[in-house]
Amino acid sequence: MTGWIVASILLPFAGCLLTLVIPRDWIKGVSQITALLASLGSLLALIVFTMQGKTAGSVDLLYLGDWLVYGVVTDKLSILIGLAVILVGFLIVVYSTGYLSSQNREHPEREVSRRYYFFLLAFIGSMAGLVYSSTMLGMLVFFELTGVCSWGLIGYYDNEKARRAALKAIITTQVASLGLYAATAYFFALTGSLRLSDLASLTESAKMFIFLGVLIAGFGKSAQLPFHFWLPEAMVAPTPISAYLHAASMVKVGVYIFARCLVSAGGAPQMIGVIGSIMAILTMIYGFAMYFPQKDFKKLLAYSTITQLAYIFFALSLSVFGSGLAFNGAVMHIFNHAFAKGLFFLVAGALSYTTGTRMLPSLRGVMGQMPVVGVSFAAASLAVVGAPPFNCFFSKFSIFAGGFEAARAHPLLLALVGVAILESIGSFAWLFWIFSASGLGKPSEEVAAATPLAPAMQAVLVTLAALTLLSGFFAVAWMG
């Protein structure tokens, strides 16, 4: 199992280096092959882990003197999320081979970009390295690598707007990452170790400092208040990158490191739960309020991402009060949201590819004119808002049930759970209205003149639409 995990980390890095030296005509094929092999590695790791009874463990890989620098952790959290981030990465690579072409009406591409596939494959490898890391230093190193990759991809179009957005993203997340630097340094000073499992031996006051640092870093990466402002501007990136940033990679780093530290430490001080819950609800309210003025499809989805990540932070914070249901719901939501929001962004990319616009007032009648895109649009909308039987229904249900579970001992949490439920209802109503306005009715002029969608893009949309129906059942069975 360790071999498959190491392969799933190293293969994308090998692929990204190959993109710099192989003939340009080979780049798309090599990128797809290496990403596919990495996905198979993560899938085989999941199969082996299941056959071994889902017994948690870790394997030490790299030492510097007496200090463990990097190892891999195998448990239900890392194995599940590792599969999601690598599989969605592979699908993004496949989608990109169709999207980045001369047929793209919004951003035509004349030649295959080495830089694009270099950073995208490095992004996949960095995400895998972070998710499977059993050390604080490993998390920190790959945490930083994801920031560099996002900077290279957000600024891909290399105009003033793109460069400014990329700079804002990396500065904001780097400032927040100082929290993880401080947490790692303090942890090492106290324990003389970098093993995450040693968090469990610390005092409550030491855990408090470390978790505050982790939360600050997590808020920055996951675009939560007060670090939210970089994410909507990052929509200048190519849409497949927006999908990966918002679905399975960059923004999931923040919630993942919080979840990983909770598992390793065996819990956190209740004040962390209080801070995390309140900040999550405030971010949820803000994100929902920002839905209404949005005309740009991708910016609407960006604020939806901010809100959905707030659900995950809220659930992880509820788990601090002893709710296992909330923790399971958070992990499932990381997994389920990867497919649902990935599909939603790729629908936006398909519309801009075929019509030349992603402005919602110009997008009407999609269902009749482009059935594959229209059905994918409907599936993504229903999945993200948590309508049964789509995947996010299962994770949201577990989060709300976990909230009521935690509120038995802490009644004040009921008010926060109530706000989250109201936000969920409001999101359903708003996204249903958006789909009704854009998906149904007589095609607008732009939609009526739409060009055919690339086969690779269609295949990925169909795959992700199927996963929004199936992944929820799998996640429930996996988490028990």
N, C-alpha and C positions, 0 to 999 in steps of 0.2 A: 504493500500500500504506500509506503514512504516513497518508493521509486516512482510510482505514478504521480504522486503529488509533486515531487521535485521536477519531473518531466513537464507537468502542467505549468510550473513556474518558469522553467528555463526555455522551453520551446518558443514562447512568444518573443523572448529576448533574442534568441538565435535568429528568429525570423526577421526581427527589426534590423539586426545587423546585416543580414543577407540583402535586405532591400537597398542598402547603400552600395552594393557591389555588383549585383546581378544585372543583366540586361533589363531595360525598363519594361519590355513586353512580358517579362516573367513575374513582375512584382505582384500583380493581382493573384496569380495562381499560387505563388509561394506563400503569400500572406494568408490565403484561404486554407492551404494545407497545414501550415504551422498552427493556425488558430484552431482548426478542426482537431488536430492531434492533441493539442492542449486540452480541448473539451473532452475528448475521449479519455485522456488521463484522469481528469477530475471525475468523470463518470465511473471509470473503473475503480478509482479510490472509494467512491460511494458504495459500489457493489461489494468490494472487499470488506469495507467497514461494516456493512450490513451483515455479511456472512459471518463476521467475527463477533456478532452480537451487539454491535454499536457500543463497544467498550472504549471509553475515552482513554487517551494516552498521548505521549509526545516522544519525539525522537530528536536527540541532539545531533546537529550537523556540523557546525562551525565554531571552533574555539579560538580565542586569542589569549594565549597563556592558559590561565586557570578559569577564564571567564567565558561562559557560553555566549556567543554573539548571535547565533541564529539556529533555530531548530523549528520543527513543524509540530503543530498540535492537531490531534485528530479527535474531534468530538462532534456531536450533532450540529453544533453551531458552525464550525469551520467547514465541515464536509458539505453541508447544505449550501451555505453562502458561496463557498468556493466554486461549486458547480454552477450557480447562477451567474456569477460575475464572468466566468470564462465562457460559458455557453452563450450568454447575451453578447459578449465580445466577438465570438465567432460569427454570430448572426449579423452583427454590425459590419464586420469585414465583408461578408457576402453582399449585404445591401449596398455597401459603399462601391463595390465594383460596378453596380448599375447606376448608382446615383452620381458618381463623379465621372461624368461622360459629356460628350458634346451635345447629347439630346436633352440635357437638363436645361429647362427654359428659364430658371431663375439664376443659376450659376453654371454656365457651360464650362466644361473642362476640356482643354485641347490635348493634354497628354497626361500620362499616369504620374502622380506625384510621389517621389520617394519620401519626402518629408511627412506627408500625410500617413502613409502606411508605417513608417518608422515610429512615429509617435503613438499611433493607435496600437500597434503590437506591443510597444514598450508599456503602454497604459495597461493592457491586459495582464502582462507579466507582473507589473507593479501591484496591481490589485490582488493577483493570486498570492504574491509574496507576502502582502500584508495580512490577508485573511488567514493564511496557514501559519503565521509566525507564532512561535511560543515564547518570544522574548520582547521586552519593551524596546530594546534597541532595534530589533528587526521591524517592529511596527513603525518606529520613528523614521527609519531610513526609507521604507517603502511609502510611508505617509508623504514624505517630501518628494519622492519620485513621482507620485501621482500629481502633485502640484506642478512639477516641471512639465509633465506630459500635457496636462490641461492647458498650461500657458501656450505650449507649441500648437495645440489644436484650436483653441479659442481664437488665436491670432492667425489662423491659417490663411485667410483671404488677404492678409497683409495690406489692408488699407488703414486709414487713421482710426476709424471706429473699431476695427478688429484689434488693432494694437492697443488701443486704450482699454478695451474690455479685458484683454488678456493681462495687461499690467495690473488693472484693478483686481482681477481674480487672484493673481499670485501674491500681490501685496497683502490683500485682506486675509487670505488663508495663511500666509506666512506669519503675519502678526498674531493670528489666533494660535498658530502652531507653537508659539513660545510657551503656551500652557503645557503642551506635551513634552517639550524640552525640559521645562522645570520639573514636571512630574517624573520624568525618567531620571534626571540627575538626582533628585531627592530620594527616589526609590533606590538608586544605586548607592548613594551615601549611607542610607539606613541599613541596607542588607548586604552590600558588597556583591550583589547578584543582579542579573538582568532577566532572570526567569520570571515570567508573569505569574506562575504558580506561587511564588514567594510573597505575592501580595496578601495572601491569606494570613500570614503570620504577623502582619503589622497591627499597630494599635489603631483605635478609632480615629484619633487625631491625625495620625500619619495618613490613614486612608482618606480622611477628609481633604487634606492638601492635594494628594495625588488625584483624587477624583475631580476636584475643582479644575485642576490643570487639564485633565482629560475632557471635561465638559467644555471648557473654553475652546480647546482645539476642535472638538466635535462640532460645536456651534459654528465655528468658522467654516469648516469643510462642508457641513450640511446646510449652510445658508440659513441659520436660525437667527432670530433677533439676538444681538444687534449687528450681526455680520451678514445680514440677508442681501444687502444691496448689490453684491457682485453677480448674483446668479441671473437675474433678468437680462443684464447687459451681455452675459455670455452667450445669448441667443444669436449673436453674429457668427458663431461657429457654423460649419456645415451641419446640416440637420442630423446625419448619423452620429456625429460627435455629441450634439445636444442630447440625443437619445442615450448614448452611453454615459455621458456625464450625469444625466438626471435619473437614469434608470438603475444602472448596476455598478457604476464606478464612483468617481469623485465624491458626490454628495452622500453616498452610502458609507464612505470611510468614517465619517463622524459618528454615525449611529453604531457602526460595527465596533469601533474601538471602545465605546462605552459598554456595549454588550459583552465584549471579550473581557474587559476588566471586571465587570460584575461577576462573570462566571469564575474568573481566576481568583478573585478576592473572596468569593463566597458571600457576596452582598456588599453594601455600602452604608455609611452613616445615613440616618433618616433625613438629615438636613439636605443631603444630595438629592434625595427623592423629592423634597419640598421645592428646592430650586429648579430641578429638572421639570417637574410637573407644571409649575407656574409659568416658566419660560416657554414651555411647549404650548400651553393654552394661549398665551399672548401671541405667539408666532402663528398659531392656527387661526386666530381671529384676524390678525393682520393679513395673512395670505388670502383668506376668504374675501375680505373687504376689497382686495386688489383684483379679484376676478372681474368685477363689473366694468371698469373703464377699458379693459383690454380689447383691442381690435386685431392685434397680431396673434395668430394662433399659437405660435411658439411661446410668446410671453405669457399668454394665459396658462399654458402648460407649465411654464417655469414657476408661476405662483402656486399652481396646484401641487407641484413637487415640494415646494417649501412647506405647504400645509400637510402633505402626506408624511414628510419626514418628521414633522411635529408630532404626528400620531405615534411614530416609532419612539421618539424621545419620551413622550408621555407614557407609553406602555412600559418602557424600560425603567422610568422613574417610579411607576406604580409597583413594579416588581421589587423595589427597595423596601416597600412596606409588606413584603411577604407574599405577593401574588405570583404564583407560578404560571397561572393562566395568562397574566399580562405579559410575562417574559416570553412565553411561547408565542403569543400573538405578535409581539414585536419582531421576533425572528421570522415568523411566517410572513409578516408584512414586508420585511426586507426582501425576502425571496419572491413573494407574489408581485409586489410593486415593480420589481425589476422587469418582469414580462409585460405587465399591464402598461406601465408608463413608457417602456421601450416601444411597444406597439403604437401608443398614442403619438409619440414624437415621429415615428416613421410614417404614420399616416399623414402628419403635417408635411413631412418631407416628400411623400408621394404626390400630395396636392401641389406643392410648389414646383416640383419636377415637371408635372404634366400641364399645369395651368400658368406657371410663372408668377404666382402670388400665394401668399399665406395669410392675406388679410381676410378676416371672417366675413365682412359684409359682401365680399366678392365671391364667396364660396357658397353656392346654393345648388341643390339638386344632385349632390354627389352620388347618392345611392342609385339613382336611375342611370346616370351617365357612366359611372365607374363602379360596378357592383363589388369588386374585390376590395377597393378602397372604402366604399360605403359600409360594407359589412364589418370590415376591420375597425372603422370609425365607431360603429355601434358597439362592437365587442370591447374596445378600449374604454369607451365612456362608461359602460356598465361595469366593467372590471374595476376601474379606478374608484368609482363611487361605492363599490361594495355590494352590488346587486347580486342576489343568488341566481344561478349557481356559479358565478364567476369567482375567480380566485380570491380577490381582496375581501369578499364577503366573510370568508372563514377567518381571516386574520383580524378583521375589524370586530367581528363577533367576539373573538377571544379577548381582544383588547377591552371591549366594553364589559364583558363578563368579569375580566380581571379587575377592572375598575370597581365594580360593585363588590367583588371579593375583598379588595383592599379597604373599601369604605366601611366594612363591618367593624373594623377596629379603629378606623379614622374617618368618622362621618363627614368631616369637612371636604373630603375628596369627592363626595357625591356632587357637589356644585361643579367641580371641574369636569367630572364625567358627563354631567348634564350639558355643559357647554360643548364638549366634544361631540355628543350625539346631535345637538342642534346644528353644529357645523356640517356634520355628515349629511343631514337632511337637506340643508341649504345647498351643499355641493351637488347633491343628486339633482335637485330642482334646476340649478343653474346649468349644469352640463347637459341635462336633458333638453333644456331650452336651446342650448348651443347646437346640439345634434339635430334637433327638429328644424332649426333655422338653416343649417348648412347641409344636412344630409337629405332632407326631404324637399318636395316641391319641384317646380320647373327649374331646369338648370340655368344658372346665370350665364352671361356671355362668356366669361372666362372658363367656366366648367364645360360649357357646350363646345368650346374650341380646344379642349384638352387633348394632348397627344398621348400615344400609348405608353404604358408603364413598362419599364425594363423587366424582363422575366425574373432576374435575380431579386429585384425588389418585391415583386408579387409573391415569390416563394417565401421570402422572409415574413411578409405580412401574414400569409396563411399559417405559417408555422407558429408565429407569436399569438395569433388569434386562437389557435388550438390550445396553446399553452395557457392562455388566460382561463380556459375552461378546465384544464386538467391539473395544473400545478397546485391549485388550492387543495384538492383532494390528497395529492401526494404530500404536501406540506403538513397537513393534519395528521396523516398516518406516520410521517417521519417524526414529528415532535410528540406524538402520543397524546 
